[in-house]
Amino acid sequence: MRLKTKMLVMPYFVIHGEGKREPLASMPGHFRFSIDELLKELRETEQLGIKSILLFGIPRAKDPCGQEAYDDAGIVPAAIRAIKPAFPKMKIITDVCLCEYTSHGHCGILAGAKKVKINLVKTLELYARIAVANARAGADEVAPSGMMKKQVASIRRALDKNGFHNVTIMGYSAKYASAFYGPFREAAGSTPAFGDRTSYQMDPAATYQEALKEIAADIAEGADTVMVKPALAYLDVIREARRKFRKPLAVYNVSGEYSMLKAAAENGWIDGDKLLMEIMTAFCRAGADIIISYHAKDAARILHGK
């Protein structure tokens, strides 16, 4: 199977303010954009034939409950409302999680002050509120990334209750507690203040059968698309998911995968473009329908011979 531009999803980090384009040291070529600068950026993204974007918000301030994540006036709803009229054909996917917004950096509400124990009931309530706030602003798809039990079902109920039957859900169905996320955590300011995420993300050493159980659960709860994250080190899981399920299958070519290739290419150790297309082809061959990647624009340029 060959890579096509329509398969690509470009992630973006959005911040408050105007005229801001803050470079990310660990992710060369990527920035935190204020909304006005993001609109400029999206012109090229659209011209390259990329039809979908994934938004991550950086709040003004963090707190234990991540209040800006579910605020209708928050950064992501504001970005959606600006993007939709300017780029009506662009599919807007939004991250539904709390790690960027909470002062402790965990993906859910904690049951204790210094203990990584998630209050699942409260967390699911807030995930539902985030999804509805994003849908109300005009999001086409919401993507819960916290790996919390029943997150898809909770969000689907809330969307339907509020009349957003056409807003789809991309489940981060098999998301591993991976070391590949380091650059993202710098970009989003989401490194946990204490502990780690192993209690709610998957063990990288788990068998692919465990991933298939997680994916099946998301499908049963109403996920329209399922995902394996990260992508490069989990091609076996992607392949087994493709064999088992008929739902659209997304893979997330994550920040650490991006930064490793970029660093090696900038040092002249590899041919960056050739290796990028080899990796993208591997994702396609394993069975991916959708590829979320910080390389999306680079890959689109190569496909278009630019």
C-alpha positions in Angstrom: 0.0 0.0 0.0 1.3 3.5 -1.0 1.2 6.6 1.1 -1.3 9.2 0.0 -1.5 12.8 1.2 -5.1 12.3 2.3 -4.0 9.8 4.9 -1.9 12.4 6.7 -2.9 14.4 9.9 -0.8 17.3 11.0 -0.6 18.1 14.8 -0.4 21.6 16.0 0.2 23.3 19.4 -1.9 26.4 20.0 -1.1 29.2 22.6 -2.8 32.4 23.7 -1.7 35.8 22.4 -1.0 37.3 19.0 2.0 37.2 16.6 3.5 34.2 18.5 5.5 31.5 16.8 7.6 29.9 19.5 10.2 27.3 18.2 10.4 23.9 19.9 14.0 23.1 20.6 13.5 19.3 20.7 11.3 19.3 17.6 13.1 21.2 14.9 10.7 22.9 12.5 7.8 22.9 14.9 6.3 25.8 16.9 3.7 26.8 19.4 1.4 29.0 17.4 -0.9 31.8 18.5 -4.2 31.5 16.6 -3.4 34.3 14.1 -0.1 32.6 13.2 -1.7 29.2 13.0 -4.1 30.5 10.4 -1.1 31.6 8.3 0.5 28.2 8.7 -2.6 26.4 7.7 -2.6 28.0 4.2 0.5 26.0 3.3 -0.9 22.9 5.0 -4.0 23.1 2.9 -2.1 23.8 -0.3 0.0 20.7 0.3 -3.2 18.6 0.3 -3.3 17.8 4.0 -7.0 17.6 4.9 -6.9 17.0 8.6 -5.2 18.6 11.7 -5.0 17.6 15.3 -5.0 20.5 17.9 -3.3 20.5 21.3 -3.9 23.5 23.5 -1.5 25.3 25.9 -3.5 27.1 28.6 -2.8 30.4 30.2 -2.6 28.8 33.6 -2.7 25.2 35.0 -4.6 24.0 38.0 -5.3 20.6 39.6 -8.5 20.1 37.5 -7.3 21.6 34.2 -10.2 24.0 34.0 -9.3 25.6 30.7 -9.6 22.3 28.9 -13.4 22.3 29.2 -13.9 26.1 29.1 -15.9 27.3 26.1 -13.5 30.3 26.0 -10.4 28.1 26.2 -7.6 28.1 23.7 -8.8 25.1 21.7 -12.4 26.2 21.2 -11.1 29.6 20.3 -8.8 28.1 17.7 -11.6 26.0 16.2 -13.9 29.0 15.9 -11.1 30.9 14.0 -10.1 28.0 11.7 -13.6 26.8 10.6 -14.7 29.8 8.6 -11.2 30.3 7.1 -10.7 26.6 6.2 -14.2 25.1 5.9 -12.9 21.9 4.2 -10.2 21.2 6.9 -11.1 18.4 9.3 -10.4 19.5 12.8 -9.6 16.8 15.4 -9.1 17.8 19.0 -7.1 16.1 21.7 -9.4 15.3 24.7 -7.1 15.0 27.8 -6.1 16.9 30.8 -2.3 16.5 31.0 -1.5 19.8 29.2 -3.9 21.7 31.5 -3.3 20.2 35.0 -0.7 21.5 37.4 0.4 17.9 38.2 0.7 16.9 34.5 -1.4 13.7 34.7 -4.1 12.8 32.3 -6.9 12.7 34.9 -8.0 14.1 38.2 -6.0 12.7 41.0 -7.6 11.1 44.1 -4.7 12.4 46.3 -2.3 15.3 46.3 0.9 13.3 45.7 -0.3 9.9 44.7 -0.9 8.7 41.1 -4.4 7.3 41.7 -7.0 8.6 39.2 -10.5 9.6 40.2 -12.1 7.9 37.3 -15.6 9.2 37.8 -14.5 12.9 37.9 -12.0 12.4 35.0 -14.7 10.9 32.7 -17.0 13.7 33.6 -14.4 16.3 32.6 -13.5 14.4 29.4 -17.1 14.6 28.4 -17.2 18.3 29.1 -14.0 18.8 27.0 -15.5 16.9 24.1 -18.8 18.9 24.2 -17.0 22.2 24.4 -14.9 21.3 21.4 -17.9 20.1 19.4 -19.8 23.2 20.3 -17.0 25.3 18.8 -17.1 23.2 15.6 -14.7 20.3 16.0 -15.3 17.4 13.5 -13.7 14.7 15.6 -12.6 14.4 19.2 -9.7 12.1 20.2 -9.6 11.0 23.9 -5.9 10.3 24.7 -5.9 9.5 28.4 -6.4 5.7 28.1 -9.0 5.8 30.9 -11.5 3.0 31.1 -14.9 3.9 29.5 -13.7 7.2 28.1 -15.1 6.6 24.7 -18.5 5.6 26.0 -18.7 8.6 28.4 -17.8 11.0 25.5 -20.3 9.4 23.1 -23.1 9.7 25.6 -22.3 13.4 26.2 -22.0 14.2 22.5 -25.3 12.5 21.7 -27.1 14.1 24.7 -26.0 17.5 23.4 -27.0 16.9 19.8 -23.6 16.3 18.4 -24.4 13.0 16.8 -22.2 13.7 13.8 -19.0 14.4 15.8 -16.9 11.3 15.5 -14.5 9.8 18.1 -10.9 8.7 17.4 -10.0 6.5 20.3 -6.4 6.3 21.5 -7.1 2.7 21.8 -3.7 1.1 22.3 -1.5 3.9 23.8 1.7 2.7 25.4 3.6 4.3 28.4 6.4 5.0 26.0 9.7 6.9 26.3 9.1 8.3 22.8 6.9 11.1 24.1 9.7 13.3 25.6 9.7 16.1 23.0 5.9 16.4 23.1 5.9 16.8 26.9 8.4 19.7 26.5 6.2 21.2 23.8 3.0 20.9 25.8 4.5 21.4 29.2 2.8 18.1 30.3 5.6 16.2 32.0 4.2 14.7 35.2 5.2 16.6 38.4 5.6 13.3 40.1 5.2 9.6 39.3 4.5 8.4 35.8 1.6 7.2 33.6 2.1 3.5 33.8 -1.0 3.0 35.9 -3.3 4.0 33.0 -1.2 3.6 29.8 -0.1 0.3 28.4 3.1 -1.6 29.3 5.4 -1.5 26.2 6.2 -5.2 26.9 2.5 -6.2 26.9 1.5 -8.8 24.2 -0.4 -7.6 21.2 -3.4 -9.5 22.5 -3.7 -6.9 25.3 -3.8 -4.2 22.7 -6.5 -6.0 20.7 -8.6 -6.2 23.9 -8.3 -2.4 24.4 -9.2 -1.7 20.8 -12.2 -4.0 20.9 -13.4 -2.2 24.1 -13.2 1.2 22.3 -15.1 -0.1 19.3 -17.8 -1.6 21.6 -18.1 1.8 23.3 -18.6 3.7 20.0 -15.2 4.7 18.6 -15.4 5.5 14.9 -11.6 5.3 14.5 -9.1 3.4 16.6 -5.4 4.1 17.1 -2.0 2.6 18.0 0.5 5.0 19.6 3.5 5.1 19.2 3.7 3.7 15.6 7.3 2.9 14.7 8.1 0.4 17.6 4.6 -1.1 17.4 4.3 -2.2 13.8 3.4 -5.7 15.0 0.5 -4.3 17.0 -0.7 -2.3 14.0 -0.6 -5.3 11.8 -2.6 -7.5 14.2 -5.1 -4.7 14.7 -5.6 -4.5 10.9 -6.2 -8.2 10.7 -8.7 -8.2 13.5 -10.7 -5.1 13.0 -12.4 -3.3 10.1 -12.6 0.1 11.7 -10.4 2.9 10.3 -7.0 2.5 11.9 -4.9 5.5 12.8 -1.2 5.4 13.9 0.6 8.2 15.7 4.2 8.8 14.5 5.1 10.5 17.8 7.4 13.3 18.8 10.4 11.2 19.8 10.2 9.3 16.5 10.2 12.7 14.7 13.0 14.2 16.6 15.3 11.1 16.2 15.0 11.2 12.4 15.4 15.0 12.3 18.5 15.0 14.5 20.2 12.3 12.4 19.3 14.0 9.2 20.6 17.4 10.3 23.9 15.8 11.3 24.2 14.2 7.9 24.1 10.6 9.2 21.1 9.6 7.1 19.1 10.7 4.1 16.2 12.2 5.9 13.7 12.2 3.1 14.4 8.7 2.0 14.2 7.3 5.5 11.0 9.3 6.2 9.2 7.7 3.2 10.5 4.3 4.1 9.0 4.6 7.6 5.7 6.0 6.2 5.6 3.0 3.8 6.0 0.7 6.7 3.0 2.2 8.4 1.0 1.8 5.3 2.2 -1.8 4.8 1.3 -2.7 8.4 -2.3 -1.5 7.7 -2.6 2.1 8.7 -5.4 4.1 7.1 -4.5 7.4 8.9 -1.1 8.6 9.9 -0.8 11.4 12.5 2.7 12.7 12.2 4.9 15.8 12.8 6.5 14.8 9.5 3.1 15.3 7.7 4.1 18.4 5.8 7.5 17.0 4.9 5.9 13.8 3.6 3.4 15.8 1.6 6.1 17.9 0.0 8.0 14.8 -1.0 4.8 13.3 -2.5 4.3 16.4 -4.5 7.9 16.6 -5.6 8.6 19.8 -3.8 
